[in-house]
Amino acid sequence: MTIDLAGARVTRLARLHTILEMRWFGYVAGLAAVGLMSVVIGAVLTHINISNISMLYLIVVLATAIAFGRGPAILASVSGGASDA
């Protein structure tokens, strides 16, 4: 009995490619990135007081725009602004 590791690897890559092509995945990834950045900002603000710390959300918005496009980036921007308020 032989195991085809190359075929399994290709199958996993094909599944990952299919998930990344799903339209909703970019929106979920953008919201998750904003949530993660909110946790990072919360941890940083307990030790350091920075006035423009909300600019860290810009990194998330730019990364989301590059990876997933305009729609998910707009959602990330609005949710980042709402969580900063």
N, C-alpha and C positions, 0 to 999 in steps of 0.2 A: 504494500500500500504506500503510495507516494502522496505527499502534500504539495500542492502547487502554491508556494508562497508568493510568487510573482503575480499569479492570477488573483490571489486574495488582496494583495497590495493594490492592484489595479481596480478591483471592485470597491475597496475602501476609498480610493481617490475619486472614483466616479460618483460614489455616494456623497462625498464631501463637496465635490463640484456641483452636484445637483442641489444640495442645501444652500450653497453660496449663491446660486442663481435664483433662488426663490425670492420673490419680490419683498416679502415681509421680513426676511432675515436682516436686511440692512436697518430697518426700523428698530427691530429688537436689539440689534448690536449697538446702535446709537444710544438707545435708552439705557442699556446695560453699561455702556462706557460713561455716560453722564452719572449714573448711580455710583459707579466705581470712583469717578473723580470726586463726587460729593463726599465719599468716605475718606478719600485722601485729603481733601480740603479740611474736613472735620478734624482729622488727626493732626494736620499741620497747625491749624488755628489754636489748638490746645497748648502748643509750645511757642509759636511765633505769631505776632500780630502783623499781618501784611495788608495794606490797604487795597491793592489791586489783585487780590488772590482770585477773584472771579475770572481773571484773564486766563486761568488754567483751563476753563471750559472751552476757550478758543482752540486749544490743542485737540480736544475731543471733537469739536465741530469740523476742524480741518481734516483730521484723520478719517472721520466718517464721510466727509465729502469726497475725499480721494478714493476711499475703498468702495463706497456704495452709491454715491451720487447726490444730487441736489435734494431730493425729497427727504431721505433720512437725515441729511445734514440740517435741514430746516427744522425738523422735529427735535434733533439734538440741541439746536440753538435755542428753541423756545423752551424746552424742558430745562436746559441749563440756566436760562434767565429766570425761569419760574422758581427753580430750587435755590437760586442765589438771593431771591427777595426775602 
